[in-house]
Amino acid sequence: MHNSFALIVVLFILLIIVGTSYVV
């Protein structure tokens, strides 16, 4: 199994955290 999936998941979570922090 490639690490690409894990990387995408991490980036997606980070994007949500940053997005939420920016909105709030």
Legacy VTK file of the C-alpha trace (Angstrom):
# vtk DataFile Version 3.0
C-alpha trace
ASCII
DATASET POLYDATA
POINTS 24 float
0.000 0.000 0.000
1.386 3.356 -1.009
1.927 6.276 1.331
0.084 8.584 -1.074
-3.244 7.770 0.582
-1.906 8.598 4.040
-0.380 11.815 2.724
-3.693 12.878 1.163
-5.520 12.126 4.417
-3.039 14.185 6.440
-3.249 17.103 4.019
-7.052 16.912 4.041
-7.188 16.957 7.841
-4.680 19.798 7.984
-6.761 21.736 5.458
-9.872 21.267 7.610
-8.037 22.391 10.759
-6.571 25.465 9.065
-9.892 26.265 7.378
-11.797 25.992 10.647
-9.237 28.108 12.481
-9.375 30.735 9.725
-13.178 30.892 9.735
-13.291 31.053 13.538
LINES 1 25
24 0 1 2 3 4 5 6 7 8 9 10 11 12 13 14 15 16 17 18 19 20 21 22 23
